[in-house]
Amino acid sequence: MSEHVVAFDDVTLQVTSHGPSDGALAVLLHGFPDTALTFRHLAPHLADLGYRVIVPSMRGYAPSSIASSQDYSVAALATDANRLHEYFGGDERAILVGHDWGSAAVYPALASDSQRWSRGVAMSVPPLAAMMSAFMSFDQLQRSWYMFFFQHPLSDMVVPLDNFALISRLWQSWSPGYESDLDVSAVVGALAGDVHLTAALSYYRAALAGPSADTVITARVAQTMAFASSVPPQPILYLHGENDGCISAASTDLVETMLAPGSRRVVISTAGHFLHLERPTEVHREIDLFLAEA
């Protein structure tokens, strides 16, 4: 395992790498409220398979920097993934894996720079069309209350109260029964300080309210943004927890119809939103089977 500091035009990412330097690239993207620690099981597993595994702390999450562009759109996250592929010398064998916001970034990253990636794995957040459909139901709107709360400046004050108690409650609600103290502690460290917390909340603000007046959208991000609702041409394995308290498994029933041939959806029994931490053996098995089909 080694650490890297990767400087792009508007952000500097702290990156951990695992596995052989000549292996096919695997980039792993985390979500909210989470950190790169979330891949502590999956990263070494993929390294054992021979992949060179790249795990960044996402833009705005310490020890990565905030974005000087103030851009926290899904297109910016996807562009970071494609730039990491380029920076680490990836080729057409590369795979992209994402959870939560990382999953949302997988789809436009694969679609916009399709020659870079052979396959994708997305967990816990389905393609945009499925999410938009889910928001038409009271059940999902009720689950997604926090997304709307985060639009208001009050959330900047409420989230850090009582040592980020709201973050702990989200983990408990989204993955019932999972012992999350280690993960929550890592999140508190990554979001401590107003600038990092605001950056994390800005993911939601960019998604629902669009770019702020201060946001600078670079040409490369604009190119990626054009693929926001495109269907990636590569096969994608979509994994979702049966007991996900954030996004209901039922809202992902039609995911396979929204993805390229060779894609499939698998619901992991008894798992919640953080399925890769709750049921790593089952998740690894499904990923292994999917990659073996390449």
N, C-alpha and C positions, 0 to 999 in steps of 0.2 A: 504494500500500500504506500502511496506517495501523495504529497500535497502540491497543488499548483495554484498560482495566482494568474488568472487570465484576464487581460485588460482589453475590452472592446471600446468602441467610440464613446459610449454613454454610460458604461457600467463596468465594474471590475468584479469578476466572479471568483470565489474561493472554491476550488475543485479538488475532490479526492479521486484518485485512480487506483484500480485494482487489476491484477492479472497481467499477462504477458504483453509487452510493448508492441509485439507484432501480431497480436490477436485482432480479430474483427471487432470493430468498435460497438459498444453498447452504452448509450447515454440514458441515464435514469433521472427523471424530473419529479421532484416532490410537490406537494400542494400545501393547503392551509387546513388547520393550523398545525404545521408540521415542519420538519427540517430534513436535511440530508441523512440524518440518523435513521430515518424510516426505512432505508434500504440496507440496514445492517445484516439482514439475512440474505436478501436477494443479490446484493453486489458480490459477496464472496462466492455465492453459488454460481453465478454467471462466469466469474473469473475461473472457477474450477472447470467450467466447460470450455475454457480457452479464450473467452472474450477479454478484451481490454475495456474495463468498465469505468465510465466517467460519471461521477456523481457531483453535480454542482449544488451549492447553496443558491437558491433562486434569487434573482435580482431583488434587492431590498431587504433580504434576510441576512443578518449578520452571520458569519464574517464577510459575506459579499457586501458590496457597497449599494447605496441607493442609486437610482438612475438619474444622471444629470438631465436627461431629457424629460423626466417625470412621466415616462411612458411605462405603464404597467398593464398594457393590453395583452390579450392572448396572442396577438400577432407579434408583439415584442418578445414574449416568452418563446414562441416558436422560432423566431429569428435567432434567439440565443442558442437554441438547440442546434440549428443549422450551422451557426458560427462555431460551436464547439466541435461539430463534425469536421469542419474545415481546419480548425486550429490543431486538432489532434491527428490530422492526417487520415481520417476515415475514408473508406472506399464503399463500393456498392453492396458489400456484405453487411453493412452496419444495421443495427436495430435500435429503435427508439422506444423507451418504456416510460410511461407516466402514470402518476396517481393524482386524483383530484385535479387541481389546476394544471399539474403536469400532464394529466390525461387530456384535458381540454387543449393543451398545446400540441399534443401528438398529431391531431388530425390536420391542422394547417401546416405544420412542419413537414409532414410526409407529402402533402399535396403540393406545396409550393416549391420544394426541392426534391422531387421524387427520385432523381437519379442518385441521391445520397443514401437512401434507406431501402433495405430489402423487405423489412417487416416492422410492424408496430405492435406494442402491447399497451392497452389502455385499461385503467382500473378506476372504477367508482364514479366516473363522470362520462356519460355517453356522448355521442355526437350532438352538435348544436340542434339539429332537427328534433331529436328525441327530447332534449331538455326543453325546447320551446313547447313541445306537445305536453310535457309533464306539467309545465307551469299553467296549463289550462285547467288543472284540477285543484280543488280545495286542499286535498291531502298533501300535495307537493308544495303548495304555497305555504301551508302551515309548517312543513318541515324546513322551508327556506326562509323563515322569518328573519334570520340573522343577515341574509343578503340585503334585505331592505333596510334593516337597522343600521348596517354599516354605511349606508348612503349619508347618514346624518352625522354632523360633527360631534354630537353627543357620544357616539360610539368610541371616539378617541379617548374620552375620559372614562367611560364605563369599562372597556375591555381590560385595562391594567389594574382595576380595583382588586383589593384582596389578593395580591400576587397573581393576577390573571386568572381569577377563579372562573370567569366565563369560559376561558379556553378549556379548563379542566372539565367543566360541565358539558361542553360540546363533545369532547372525546367520550365521556360517559354516555351521552345520548346517542352518538353515532355508532359506537361500538360497545353495546351493553355487555358488561361482564369482563371486559378487557382491562388489565392492570396497566394504566397509562402514565404512571408517575414519572418514569424515565423520559418518556416522549414529551410530556407537558413541560418538564424542567428544561429540556432542550429548546422548546418553543419559546419559553420565557426568556432564555438567554439570547435567542435570535431576534426577538422583538423588543427587547429592553431599549428604552430611549424613544423619544417621540418620533424621530425620523423613520426608524425601522417599522414601528407599528403602523404609522401612516402609510408607508409603502405597501405593507401587506393588505391593509384595508382598501388601498387604491386599486388592487386587482378587481375588487367588486365594483368600485365606483366607475372604473373604466368599462367594465362589462355592461352595466345597466344604464349609466348616464353618459357614456361616451367620453372622449378625451377632455380634460380640463383646458382652460385658457392658457395654462402654463406648459402644456404638453408639446414637446417637439417630436413630430413623427418623421423619422429618417426615411430616405428613399427605399432602403432595403426592407424596413418594416412595412412601408406602404405596399410594396410588392407582395409581401406575405399576406397582408390584410385582404388582398384581392381573392385569396383562397380560403377565407374564413368559413364559408359554407360548402366548400367543395368536398367531393368524395375522394379520399386518397386512392390511388391505383393499387397500392400494396395491400396484401392481406393483413388484417388486424385481429388479434385475439382480444376480445373484450371480457373482462372479469368483473363480477359484481358480487357483493356479499348478500346473502339471503336476508339477513336481519339489519341491513343498512338503515340507520336512523336519519341519515342525511338525504339520500335519494332512494326512493323505494325501488326494489328490484323489479316490481311490476312495470314501472315506467320505462324499463329497458327491454321489454319483450320484443320489440321490433328492430332492435339494433342491427341484427344480421342483414336485414333488408336495406339498411342504410350504408353498408360497407361493401368493399370490393369482393369479388369471388375468392373463395379460399378463407374468408374471415369466419369467425364463429364467436358466439357468446356463451360463456359458462358462468353459472351462478354457483358460488361456493357455499355449501351448506353450513348453517349456523354461524357464519361470519358476518361482521358488520362492515362499516365503511373502511376500516383499516385492515382489510382482509389479508394483506401480505404480511402483516405482523401477527394477526390472530391465527391464521392457518397457513404458515409458510410452506409446510410440506405439500399441501394440496395445490397451492398457487405455483410452487416450483414445478410440480408434476405437470400441470396444464401448460406452463410455459415451455418446458422441455419437449412435450409432445408437439406443440405448435412449431417450435424451431426445427424439430427433426423433419418437418414436412418441406422445409425450404430446399 
